[in-house]
Every structure is written in structure tokens, then in C-alpha cells.
Amino acid sequence: MEARITGHTGLLCLLGSPVGHSGSPAMYNYSYERLGIDYAYVAFDVKEDQVPAAIDAIRTLNIRGGNVTMPDKIAMAKAMDELSPAARIIGAVNTFVNDNGRLKGYITDGEGYVNNLKDHGVDIKGKKITVCGGGGAATAIQVQCALDGAREISIFNIRDKFFDRTLATAEAIRRECPGCTVNVFDLDDQALLTKEIQSSDIFCNATIVGMKPMDDQSVVRDLSAFHKGLVVSDVVYNPGETKLLREAGEAGCQTIGGKGMLMWQGVAAFKIHTGMDMPVEEVRARFYS
């Protein structure tokens, strides 16, 4: 990389804490080099209470943009000069761009999910989707699916600290996308979950259930929920095939894992930052195979 760093090289970054495990710098720097873009990407460990200082540094150093991970997504949204429609509804950002000191925030998690569906031949428009989860990824998926034309969204979440936020998200979606019917249910009602999945085109697990050490668990306990024509997706990407996906596949459903969502949200951010298309197939083979 040092051979291509010049006095004109633009800087992009990842903000969050911790960030040492992130694969984003390798993926983005590889893509810049492949396309001959004079940018460099680094990770900065920034805690939530340090976000205002980071914003000052971004403006002072003219950092072109970057990505945001936990726990900084909400604080960064509050510091933006402008928000994309999805980021405004959710109140969080995972991507930002700096245009001469004016900062605009985006949330590409939901776009990554929808584009991962498209990559597998599935279009959300006009479909009914049932989503389990009320955290950041779940909310982004729900909002983006509504913005992209989903007919109906049924949201299931446990009655935890996110439940009120789930209700607020549903209300925001109804307000912004009146053509989309949005329902919120208690995840403990497994009979209702089964019924909603049976009437859905797509099911998404956007919880951590299925991720290690819960890799022996699934949010769907009644396997009669799975039916012919149902697409079952998971945001969990380690393991690549969760118990949910394995059982859904055995029932004849099309299954889509979470690794592609991770890649496609990065693809969307890359486009926002550079105006160019990431070399997707090369990135897929090198980082997501």
C-alpha cells in the first residue's frame, strides 16, 4: 500500500470500539488498489463519548468518509448534517460521507440484506416478510424492505429493552411507507410466529440466535412453519449454515446465509464513498468464499 500513498491520497475510516477484528480495511484497500482509486482506509477505536471529537477531526483533516460500527451508530447519526431516508427513520448510521465539511449519514445494513436477496434471485417488492429481531440489523432490514416495496412486514421481538423501539420503528414505517402493512408481535408467541411464517414469502432471522455459542438453537421451533416457496434468510454468518437454515433447507425452502449481507452492505458503502462499483466478484472470492 505504501507505494500508492501520495500527498493527495484521500483518507476513509472505520469508527467504533472495538475495531481491531474488522476486515473492512483489507476489503476496501484491496478494492481501491484494484480500481486505481487514490484512497486509503484505516480503523480508529472511537468510543461513544468520543464521537464529537471524532467529528471535529473528520472535518479538520478532511476525511472523505467512512463506516461506523457499535457503539457509535446512534451518536454519529445525531452529529450528521443530513441523513438518508433509512438513516433518518432508524436514527442510526453505519456509513458517512464528507462533502467539504458537510456530513451525510446512511445506513446500508438493510440495503445489504435486500441486495443479498437479489443476488439469490429474490425480489422484496410486493412480498410479505416476517422478521425476528428488534436490534440494529433487524431495524435496518425492516425499514429497507418497506422502502423497497414490501407489501407486509411482521416483526417478532422478545419483550426486552428493544420492544418499545420496535413499536416506534413500526409506526415510523407506517408513516413513511403507508402502502406497507406493519405488525409487531411478541416472539414468545410461537404459535403466532408459525402462522405468520406460513403466510409469508420471506422469513428473516435478525437475532443472534444461531450464532455461537447458540449454534444449536433456532428462533423457529415448529418446523411446520416452513413451506414450499418460502425463502429463509439469516443475518448470522458464523456458522455459515445455522440450524435455522439447515432445517429450512431440509424442508425444501430456499435458504440464504448472512455472509452475503455483510458483503453487500460494504458494496453499498463503497459506492457512496467513491461513486464507483466495487469489484464484487473479486471481493467475494477473496474475502467471502
PyMOL commands that set and color helices and strands:
alter all, ss='L'
color gray80, all
select helices_A, chain A and resi 2-4+24-35+48-61+73-79+85-90+109-119+136-147+163-176+190-198+223-225+243-250+259-274+280-287
alter helices_A, ss='H'
color red, helices_A
select strands_A, chain A and resi 10-16+39-45+65-68+82-83+95-99+102-106+128-132+152-157+181-186+202-205+231-234+254-256
alter strands_A, ss='S'
color yellow, strands_A
deselect
rebuild
show_as cartoon
